[in-house]
Amino acid sequence: MSTTEQKRKPIRIWVDGCFDVTHFGHFNALRQAKAMGDYLVVGVHSDAEIEHHKGPTVMKEDERYAAVAACKWVDEVVPNAPYLTSIEWMDKYNCDFCVHGDDITTLADGTDCYQVVKDAGRYR
């Protein structure tokens, strides 16, 4: 192993979401996100955050936390993740990039949940 490989900082990826009625699409997104780095941190929004921005959930937050934690590609679950992803929140968990699928995700006011991280060049 070269010196460069030995000293390379592991790439930490942030993914967040509701993960309500977790299905193949969610797990495939987590698999793809994990492939983009070395360590996958998954933020799961609380029932209150989802209620405010989208409406009521089917699964309760503890069930959603457990479903995500059971996924083999997930290294760490962060309960009560904010619906608006911020640089400060990603930095709190030492994440280099935020990854999300191509589905449109907006706050209750219609603005992009990921605009701040996109503007910072930390969105993939």
DSSP file (Angstrom, degrees, kcal/mol; ACC not computed):
  #  RESIDUE AA STRUCTURE BP1 BP2  ACC     N-H-->O    O-->H-N    N-H-->O    O-->H-N    TCO  KAPPA ALPHA  PHI   PSI    X-CA   Y-CA   Z-CA
    1    1 A M              0   0    0      0, 0.0     2,-0.0     0, 0.0     0, 0.0   0.000 360.0 360.0 360.0 133.4    0.0    0.0    0.0
    2    2 A S     >  -     0   0    0      1,-0.1     4,-2.0     4,-0.0     5,-0.1  -0.275 360.0-111.6 -76.0 164.2    1.4    3.4   -0.9
    3    3 A T  H  > S+     0   0    0      1,-0.2     4,-1.8     2,-0.2     5,-0.1   0.870 118.5  55.6 -61.9 -37.7    1.9    6.3    1.5
    4    4 A T  H  > S+     0   0    0      1,-0.2     4,-0.9     2,-0.2    -1,-0.2   0.923 108.2  47.3 -62.0 -45.0   -0.9    8.2   -0.3
    5    5 A E  H  4 S+     0   0    0      1,-0.2     3,-0.4     2,-0.2    -1,-0.2   0.876 110.8  52.1 -64.6 -37.7   -3.3    5.4    0.2
    6    6 A Q  H  < S+     0   0    0     -4,-2.0    -1,-0.2     1,-0.2    -2,-0.2   0.843 114.9  41.3 -67.4 -33.4   -2.4    5.0    3.9
    7    7 A K  H  < S+     0   0    0     -4,-1.8    -1,-0.2    -5,-0.1    -2,-0.2   0.480  83.0 124.1 -95.2  -3.9   -2.9    8.7    4.6
    8    8 A R     <  -     0   0    0     -4,-0.9     3,-0.0    -3,-0.4    -3,-0.0  -0.362  63.7-124.5 -63.0 130.2   -6.1    9.2    2.6
    9    9 A K        -     0   0    0     -2,-0.1    -1,-0.1     1,-0.1    -2,-0.1  -0.582  30.7-108.6 -73.0 131.4   -8.9   10.6    4.7
   10   10 A P        -     0   0    0      0, 0.0     2,-0.6     0, 0.0    -1,-0.1  -0.368  31.7-120.9 -60.0 138.8  -12.0    8.4    4.6
   11   11 A I        -     0   0    0     84,-0.1    27,-3.1    85,-0.0    28,-2.0  -0.745  25.7-156.4 -86.8 121.3  -14.8   10.0    2.6
   12   12 A R  E     -a   39   0A   0     -2,-0.6    84,-2.5    82,-0.3    85,-1.4  -0.867   5.5-157.7-103.5 128.0  -17.9   10.5    4.7
   13   13 A I  E     -ab  40  97A   0     26,-2.9    28,-3.1    -2,-0.5     2,-0.5  -0.866   3.0-151.3-108.9 136.1  -21.2   10.8    2.9
   14   14 A W  E     +ab  41  98A   0     83,-3.1    85,-2.8    -2,-0.4     2,-0.4  -0.921  18.7 170.8-105.6 129.7  -24.4   12.4    4.3
   15   15 A V  E     -a   42   0A   0     26,-2.3    28,-3.1    -2,-0.5     2,-0.3  -0.994   7.1-178.2-130.3 139.1  -27.8   11.2    3.2
   16   16 A D  E     +a   43   0A   0     83,-0.4     2,-0.3    -2,-0.4    28,-0.2  -0.949  14.2 127.5-135.2 162.3  -31.0   12.2    4.8
   17   17 A G  E     -a   44   0A   0     26,-1.7    28,-2.1    -2,-0.3    64,-0.1  -0.984  60.7 -93.3 174.3 179.4  -34.7   11.5    4.3
   18   18 A C        -     0   0    0     -2,-0.3    -1,-0.1    26,-0.2     3,-0.1   0.880  38.1-164.3 -82.0 -43.7  -38.0   10.4    5.8
   19   19 A F    >   +     0   0    0      1,-0.2     3,-0.7    -3,-0.1     2,-0.4   0.869  24.0 168.0  56.0  40.0  -37.6    6.7    5.0
   20   20 A D  T 3   +     0   0    0      1,-0.3    -1,-0.2    38,-0.0     3,-0.1  -0.708  68.2   3.7 -85.8 134.5  -41.3    6.2    5.5
   21   21 A V  T 3  S-     0   0    0     -2,-0.4    -1,-0.3     1,-0.1    -2,-0.1   0.976  98.8-140.1  49.8  60.1  -42.6    2.8    4.3
   22   22 A T    <   +     0   0    0     -3,-0.7     2,-0.2    -4,-0.1    -1,-0.1  -0.201  33.8 166.7 -55.9 133.5  -39.0    1.9    3.5
   23   23 A H    >>  -     0   0    0     -3,-0.1     4,-2.1     1,-0.0     3,-0.6  -0.740  51.6 -72.2-141.2-176.9  -38.7    0.0    0.2
   24   24 A F  H 3> S+     0   0    0      1,-0.2     4,-2.9    -2,-0.2     5,-0.2   0.852 124.8  57.1 -52.2 -42.0  -36.2   -1.2   -2.5
   25   25 A G  H 3> S+     0   0    0      2,-0.2     4,-2.0     1,-0.2    -1,-0.2   0.892 107.3  48.0 -60.6 -41.1  -35.8    2.4   -3.9
   26   26 A H  H <> S+     0   0    0     -3,-0.6     4,-2.2     2,-0.2    -1,-0.2   0.951 114.2  45.8 -62.6 -49.0  -34.6    3.7   -0.5
   27   27 A F  H  X S+     0   0    0     -4,-2.1     4,-2.3     1,-0.2    -2,-0.2   0.870 111.3  52.3 -65.5 -36.1  -32.2    0.8    0.0
   28   28 A N  H  X S+     0   0    0     -4,-2.9     4,-2.5    -5,-0.2    -1,-0.2   0.896 108.7  51.0 -66.0 -39.2  -30.9    1.2   -3.6
   29   29 A A  H  X S+     0   0    0     -4,-2.0     4,-2.4    -5,-0.2    -2,-0.2   0.902 110.8  48.7 -63.0 -41.0  -30.2    4.9   -2.9
   30   30 A L  H  X S+     0   0    0     -4,-2.2     4,-2.4     2,-0.2    -2,-0.2   0.891 110.6  51.2 -65.9 -39.3  -28.4    4.0    0.3
   31   31 A R  H  X S+     0   0    0     -4,-2.3     4,-1.6     2,-0.2    -2,-0.2   0.931 112.4  45.8 -61.9 -46.3  -26.3    1.4   -1.6
   32   32 A Q  H  < S+     0   0    0     -4,-2.5     4,-0.5     1,-0.2    -2,-0.2   0.890 112.1  51.0 -66.2 -39.0  -25.4    3.9   -4.3
   33   33 A A  H >< S+     0   0    0     -4,-2.4     3,-1.5     1,-0.2     4,-0.2   0.921 108.0  52.4 -63.4 -43.9  -24.5    6.6   -1.8
   34   34 A K  H >< S+     0   0    0     -4,-2.4     3,-1.6     1,-0.3    -1,-0.2   0.862 102.6  59.7 -60.2 -36.0  -22.3    4.2    0.1
   35   35 A A  T 3< S+     0   0    0     -4,-1.6    -1,-0.3     1,-0.3    -2,-0.2   0.663  97.1  62.2 -67.3 -15.2  -20.4    3.4   -3.1
   36   36 A M  T <  S+     0   0    0     -3,-1.5    -1,-0.3    -4,-0.5     2,-0.2   0.486 118.2   2.0 -88.7  -4.0  -19.6    7.1   -3.4
   37   37 A G  S <  S-     0   0    0     -3,-1.6   -25,-0.2    -4,-0.2     3,-0.1  -0.806  73.8-100.0-157.7-162.1  -17.5    7.1   -0.2
   38   38 A D  S    S+     0   0    0    -27,-3.1     2,-0.4     1,-0.3   -26,-0.2   0.694  99.9  33.9-107.7 -27.6  -16.2    5.1    2.7
   39   39 A Y  E     -a   12   0A   0    -28,-2.0   -26,-2.9     2,-0.0     2,-0.6  -0.995  68.1-151.7-139.1 126.3  -18.6    5.9    5.6
   40   40 A L  E     -a   13   0A   0     -2,-0.4    35,-1.9    33,-0.3    36,-1.6  -0.888   8.3-171.6-109.0 117.6  -22.3    6.5    5.2
   41   41 A V  E     -ac  14  76A   0    -28,-3.1   -26,-2.3    -2,-0.6     2,-0.6  -0.923   9.4-163.0-104.6 125.1  -24.1    8.7    7.7
   42   42 A V  E     -ac  15  77A   0     34,-3.0    36,-3.0    -2,-0.5     2,-0.4  -0.936   4.7-157.3-118.0 116.9  -27.9    8.7    7.3
   43   43 A G  E     -ac  16  78A   0    -28,-3.1   -26,-1.7    -2,-0.6     2,-0.5  -0.767   7.9-160.2 -88.6 132.1  -30.1   11.4    8.9
   44   44 A V  E     -ac  17  79A   0     34,-2.6    37,-1.9    -2,-0.4    36,-0.6  -0.963  17.2-127.2-116.2 125.6  -33.7   10.4    9.5
   45   45 A H  E     - c   0  81A   0    -28,-2.1    19,-0.1    -2,-0.5    35,-0.1  -0.358  24.9-114.1 -71.4 147.9  -36.2   13.2    9.9
   46   46 A S     >  -     0   0    0     35,-0.5     4,-2.2     1,-0.1     5,-0.2  -0.298  26.2-108.3 -74.2 163.3  -38.5   13.2   13.0
   47   47 A D  H  > S+     0   0    0      1,-0.2     4,-2.8     2,-0.2     5,-0.2   0.901 120.8  53.4 -56.6 -41.7  -42.3   12.7   12.7
   48   48 A A  H  > S+     0   0    0      2,-0.2     4,-2.1     1,-0.2    -1,-0.2   0.907 108.5  48.1 -63.8 -43.2  -42.7   16.4   13.6
   49   49 A E  H  > S+     0   0    0      2,-0.2     4,-2.1     1,-0.2     5,-0.2   0.921 114.7  45.7 -63.3 -43.7  -40.3   17.6   10.8
   50   50 A I  H  X>S+     0   0    0     -4,-2.2     4,-3.5     1,-0.2     5,-2.3   0.922 110.6  53.1 -66.9 -43.1  -42.1   15.4    8.2
   51   51 A E  H  <5S+     0   0    0     -4,-2.8    -1,-0.2     3,-0.2    -2,-0.2   0.908 111.3  47.6 -56.0 -43.5  -45.5   16.5    9.4
   52   52 A H  H  <5S+     0   0    0     -4,-2.1    -1,-0.2    -5,-0.2    -2,-0.2   0.900 124.4  28.3 -65.9 -42.6  -44.6   20.1    9.0
   53   53 A H  H  <5S+     0   0    0     -4,-2.1    -2,-0.2     2,-0.1    -3,-0.2   0.760 140.5   5.5 -95.3 -27.3  -43.0   19.8    5.5
   54   54 A K  T  <5S-     0   0    0     -4,-3.5    -3,-0.2     1,-0.3    -2,-0.1   0.673 101.1-100.6-127.6 -35.8  -44.9   16.9    3.9
   55   55 A G      < -     0   0    0     -5,-2.3    -1,-0.3    -6,-0.1    -2,-0.1  -0.783  63.3 -20.7 128.6-178.5  -47.7   15.6    6.1
   56   56 A P        -     0   0    0      0, 0.0     2,-0.2     0, 0.0    -8,-0.1  -0.226  60.5-128.8 -67.2 150.7  -48.2   12.6    8.4
   57   57 A T        -     0   0    0      1,-0.1     3,-0.1   -10,-0.1     4,-0.0  -0.496   3.4-145.5 -90.0 164.2  -46.0    9.5    8.3
   58   58 A V  S    S+     0   0    0     -2,-0.2     2,-0.3     1,-0.1    -1,-0.1   0.838  89.8  48.0 -90.3 -49.5  -47.2    5.9    8.1
   59   59 A M  S    S-     0   0    0      1,-0.1    -1,-0.1     2,-0.0     2,-0.1  -0.700  91.6-118.9 -90.9 144.2  -44.3    4.5   10.2
   60   60 A K    >>  -     0   0    0     -2,-0.3     4,-2.0     1,-0.1     3,-0.7  -0.430  31.6-103.9 -77.8 159.2  -43.4    6.2   13.4
   61   61 A E  H 3> S+     0   0    0      1,-0.3     4,-2.9     2,-0.2     5,-0.2   0.852 119.3  54.9 -57.8 -39.5  -39.9    7.6   13.8
   62   62 A D  H 3> S+     0   0    0      1,-0.2     4,-2.0     2,-0.2    -1,-0.3   0.879 109.4  48.8 -62.3 -36.0  -38.6    4.8   15.9
   63   63 A E  H <> S+     0   0    0     -3,-0.7     4,-2.2     2,-0.2    -1,-0.2   0.896 112.5  48.0 -67.4 -40.2  -39.6    2.3   13.3
   64   64 A R  H  X S+     0   0    0     -4,-2.0     4,-2.1     2,-0.2    -2,-0.2   0.886 110.2  51.5 -69.5 -39.1  -38.0    4.4   10.6
   65   65 A Y  H  X S+     0   0    0     -4,-2.9     4,-2.4    -5,-0.2    -1,-0.2   0.928 112.3  47.3 -60.7 -44.4  -34.8    4.7   12.6
   66   66 A A  H  X S+     0   0    0     -4,-2.0     4,-1.5    -5,-0.2    -2,-0.2   0.888 109.3  53.0 -66.0 -39.9  -34.7    1.0   13.1
   67   67 A A  H  < S+     0   0    0     -4,-2.2     4,-0.3     1,-0.2    -1,-0.2   0.916 113.0  43.5 -62.9 -42.7  -35.3    0.2    9.4
   68   68 A V  H >< S+     0   0    0     -4,-2.1     3,-1.5     1,-0.2     6,-0.2   0.909 110.8  54.8 -69.5 -41.5  -32.5    2.5    8.3
   69   69 A A  H 3< S+     0   0    0     -4,-2.4    -1,-0.2     1,-0.3    -2,-0.2   0.794 102.2  59.2 -61.9 -27.8  -30.1    1.1   11.0
   70   70 A A  T 3< S+     0   0    0     -4,-1.5     2,-0.3    -5,-0.2    -1,-0.3   0.603  80.8 106.2 -77.7 -11.1  -30.8   -2.5    9.7
   71   71 A C    X   -     0   0    0     -3,-1.5     3,-1.4    -4,-0.3    -3,-0.0  -0.544  69.5-140.8 -74.9 129.8  -29.5   -1.6    6.2
   72   72 A K  T 3  S+     0   0    0     -2,-0.3    -1,-0.1     1,-0.3    -3,-0.0   0.671  98.3  56.0 -66.7 -17.7  -26.0   -3.1    5.6
   73   73 A W  T 3  S+     0   0    0    -46,-0.1     2,-0.5   -34,-0.0   -33,-0.3   0.573  87.3  93.6 -90.2  -9.1  -24.7   -0.1    3.8
   74   74 A V    <   +     0   0    0     -3,-1.4   -33,-0.1    -6,-0.2     3,-0.1  -0.729  45.0 178.0 -90.9 126.5  -25.5    2.4    6.6
   75   75 A D  S    S+     0   0    0    -35,-1.9     2,-0.3    -2,-0.5   -34,-0.2   0.747  71.1  12.3 -94.6 -29.0  -22.6    3.0    9.1
   76   76 A E  E     -c   41   0A   0    -36,-1.6   -34,-3.0     2,-0.0     2,-0.4  -0.985  61.4-150.7-152.8 136.3  -24.4    5.6   11.3
   77   77 A V  E     -c   42   0A   0     -2,-0.3   -34,-0.2   -36,-0.2   -36,-0.0  -0.925   7.1-160.2-109.4 133.9  -28.0    6.7   11.8
   78   78 A V  E >   -c   43   0A   0    -36,-3.0   -34,-2.6    -2,-0.4     3,-0.6  -0.922  13.8-150.9-113.7 104.6  -28.7   10.3   13.0
   79   79 A P  E 3  S+c   44   0A   0      0, 0.0   -34,-0.1     0, 0.0   -33,-0.1  -0.325  75.1  23.5 -69.2 156.8  -32.2   10.6   14.5
   80   80 A N  E 3  S+     0   0A   0    -36,-0.6   -35,-0.2     1,-0.2     3,-0.1   0.824  79.2 178.5  59.6  36.1  -34.1   13.9   14.3
   81   81 A A  E <   -c   45   0A   0    -37,-1.9   -35,-0.5    -3,-0.6    -1,-0.2  -0.450  34.4-105.9 -67.2 141.0  -32.1   15.2   11.3
   82   82 A P        -     0   0    0      0, 0.0    -1,-0.1     0, 0.0   -37,-0.1  -0.352  16.0-131.0 -68.0 149.8  -33.4   18.6   10.2
   83   83 A Y  S    S+     0   0    0      1,-0.1     2,-0.7    -3,-0.1   -38,-0.1   0.821  98.5  65.0 -70.2 -30.9  -35.4   18.7    7.0
   84   84 A L  S    S-     0   0    0     30,-0.1     2,-0.4    31,-0.0    30,-0.1  -0.854  87.4-140.4 -93.5 112.8  -33.2   21.6    5.7
   85   85 A T        -     0   0    0     28,-1.2    32,-0.4    -2,-0.7     2,-0.3  -0.607  25.1-171.9 -78.0 126.4  -29.7   20.2    5.2
   86   86 A S     >  -     0   0    0     -2,-0.4     4,-2.2     1,-0.1     5,-0.2  -0.801  36.6-122.4-118.3 159.3  -27.0   22.7    6.3
   87   87 A I  H  > S+     0   0    0     -2,-0.3     4,-2.9     1,-0.2     5,-0.2   0.899 114.8  55.5 -61.9 -41.1  -23.3   22.8    6.1
   88   88 A E  H  > S+     0   0    0      1,-0.2     4,-1.9     2,-0.2    -1,-0.2   0.897 107.7  48.1 -60.3 -41.4  -23.1   23.1    9.9
   89   89 A W  H  > S+     0   0    0      2,-0.2     4,-0.9     1,-0.2    -1,-0.2   0.920 113.0  47.3 -67.2 -43.9  -25.1   19.9   10.3
   90   90 A M  H ><>S+     0   0    0     -4,-2.2     5,-2.7     1,-0.2     3,-0.7   0.910 112.1  50.7 -62.9 -41.1  -22.9   18.0    7.8
   91   91 A D  H ><5S+     0   0    0     -4,-2.9     3,-1.7     1,-0.2    -1,-0.2   0.848  99.8  64.2 -65.9 -33.2  -19.8   19.3    9.5
   92   92 A K  H 3<5S+     0   0    0     -4,-1.9    -1,-0.2     1,-0.3    -2,-0.2   0.842 112.0  36.6 -56.9 -33.1  -21.1   18.2   12.9
   93   93 A Y  T <<5S-     0   0    0     -4,-0.9    -1,-0.3    -3,-0.7    -2,-0.2   0.175 115.1-116.6-105.7  14.5  -20.9   14.6   11.5
   94   94 A N  T < 5 +     0   0    0     -3,-1.7     2,-0.4     1,-0.2   -82,-0.3   0.829  55.6 165.7  56.3  37.3  -17.7   15.3    9.6
   95   95 A C      < -     0   0    0     -5,-2.7    -1,-0.2     1,-0.1   -82,-0.2  -0.697  29.7-164.0 -90.6 136.0  -19.4   14.6    6.2
   96   96 A D  S    S+     0   0    0    -84,-2.5     2,-0.3    -2,-0.4   -83,-0.2   0.864  71.5  15.4 -82.9 -40.1  -17.7   15.6    3.0
   97   97 A F  E     -b   13   0A   0    -85,-1.4   -83,-3.1    -7,-0.1     2,-0.4  -0.950  62.0-136.0-137.6 154.0  -20.7   15.4    0.7
   98   98 A C  E     -bd  14 123A   0     24,-3.1    26,-2.9    -2,-0.3     2,-0.4  -0.933  23.9-164.5-106.1 134.2  -24.4   15.2    0.8
   99   99 A V        +     0   0    0    -85,-2.8   -83,-0.4    -2,-0.4     2,-0.3  -0.962  15.1 161.3-122.0 137.0  -26.0   12.7   -1.6
  100  100 A H        -     0   0    0     -2,-0.4   -83,-0.1   -85,-0.1    -2,-0.0  -0.987  35.6-107.0-150.1 154.5  -29.7   12.6   -2.6
  101  101 A G        -     0   0    0     -2,-0.3    -1,-0.0     1,-0.1    23,-0.0   0.062  42.4 -94.5 -69.3-174.0  -31.7   11.0   -5.4
  102  102 A D  S    S+     0   0    0      2,-0.1     2,-0.2     0, 0.0    -1,-0.1   0.360  85.8 115.3 -90.5   6.5  -33.2   12.9   -8.3
  103  103 A D  S    S-     0   0    0      1,-0.1     2,-0.3     2,-0.0     0, 0.0  -0.520  77.0-105.4 -74.1 145.7  -36.6   13.3   -6.7
  104  104 A I        -     0   0    0     -2,-0.2     2,-0.5     8,-0.0    -1,-0.1  -0.558  38.0-172.3 -75.3 128.1  -37.6   16.8   -5.9
  105  105 A T        +     0   0    0     -2,-0.3     8,-1.8     5,-0.0     9,-0.4  -0.970  10.7 169.3-126.9 116.4  -37.4   17.6   -2.2
  106  106 A T  B     -E  112   0B   0     -2,-0.5     6,-0.2     6,-0.2     2,-0.1  -0.877  32.2-115.3-127.3 158.1  -38.7   20.9   -0.9
  107  107 A L    >   -     0   0    0      4,-2.9     3,-2.3    -2,-0.3     6,-0.1  -0.264  49.7 -89.7 -75.9 173.2  -39.4   22.6    2.4
  108  108 A A  T 3  S+     0   0    0      1,-0.3    -1,-0.1     2,-0.1   -55,-0.0   0.800 130.0  55.1 -56.6 -30.1  -43.0   23.5    3.3
  109  109 A D  T 3  S-     0   0    0      2,-0.1    -1,-0.3     1,-0.0   -56,-0.0   0.418 121.4-106.8 -86.7   2.8  -42.4   26.9    1.6
  110  110 A G  S <  S+     0   0    0     -3,-2.3     2,-0.1     1,-0.3    -2,-0.1   0.413  75.2 133.5  91.7  -1.6  -41.4   25.3   -1.7
  111  111 A T        -     0   0    0      1,-0.1    -4,-2.9    -5,-0.1    -1,-0.3  -0.474  66.6 -91.1 -83.5 157.5  -37.7   26.0   -1.5
  112  112 A D  B >   -E  106   0B   0     -6,-0.2     3,-1.2     1,-0.1     4,-0.3  -0.489  24.8-148.5 -71.0 124.5  -35.0   23.4   -2.2
  113  113 A C  T 3  S+     0   0    0     -8,-1.8   -28,-1.2    -2,-0.3     4,-0.2   0.725  98.2  42.3 -62.7 -22.8  -33.9   21.5    0.9
  114  114 A Y  T 3> S+     0   0    0     -9,-0.4     4,-2.5     1,-0.1    -1,-0.2   0.270  77.7 108.3-111.3  10.1  -30.4   21.1   -0.5
  115  115 A Q  H <> S+     0   0    0     -3,-1.2     4,-2.9     1,-0.2     5,-0.2   0.886  78.9  52.9 -59.2 -41.0  -29.8   24.5   -2.0
  116  116 A V  H  > S+     0   0    0     -4,-0.3     4,-1.4   -31,-0.3    -1,-0.2   0.928 113.3  42.1 -61.8 -45.9  -27.2   25.5    0.7
  117  117 A V  H  4>S+     0   0    0    -32,-0.4     5,-2.7     2,-0.2     6,-0.3   0.835 113.8  53.2 -73.3 -30.2  -25.1   22.4    0.2
  118  118 A K  H ><5S+     0   0    0     -4,-2.5     3,-1.6     1,-0.2     5,-0.2   0.942 108.4  49.8 -63.7 -47.3  -25.5   22.7   -3.6
  119  119 A D  H 3<5S+     0   0    0     -4,-2.9    -2,-0.2     1,-0.3    -1,-0.2   0.813 109.3  52.7 -61.9 -30.1  -24.2   26.3   -3.5
  120  120 A A  T 3<5S-     0   0    0     -4,-1.4    -1,-0.3    -5,-0.2    -2,-0.2   0.483 114.6-117.2 -83.5  -3.3  -21.3   25.1   -1.4
  121  121 A G  T < 5S+     0   0    0     -3,-1.6    -3,-0.2    -4,-0.3    -2,-0.1   0.752  85.3 114.1  74.4  24.0  -20.3   22.5   -3.9
  122  122 A R      < +     0   0    0     -5,-2.7   -24,-3.1    -6,-0.1     2,-0.4   0.051  46.2  98.9-115.7  25.4  -21.0   19.6   -1.4
  123  123 A Y  B      d   98   0A   0     -6,-0.3   -24,-0.2    -5,-0.2   -26,-0.0  -0.937 360.0 360.0-114.7 133.4  -23.9   18.0   -3.2
  124  124 A R              0   0    0    -26,-2.9   -25,-0.2    -2,-0.4    -1,-0.1   0.330 360.0 360.0-125.5 360.0  -23.6   14.9   -5.3
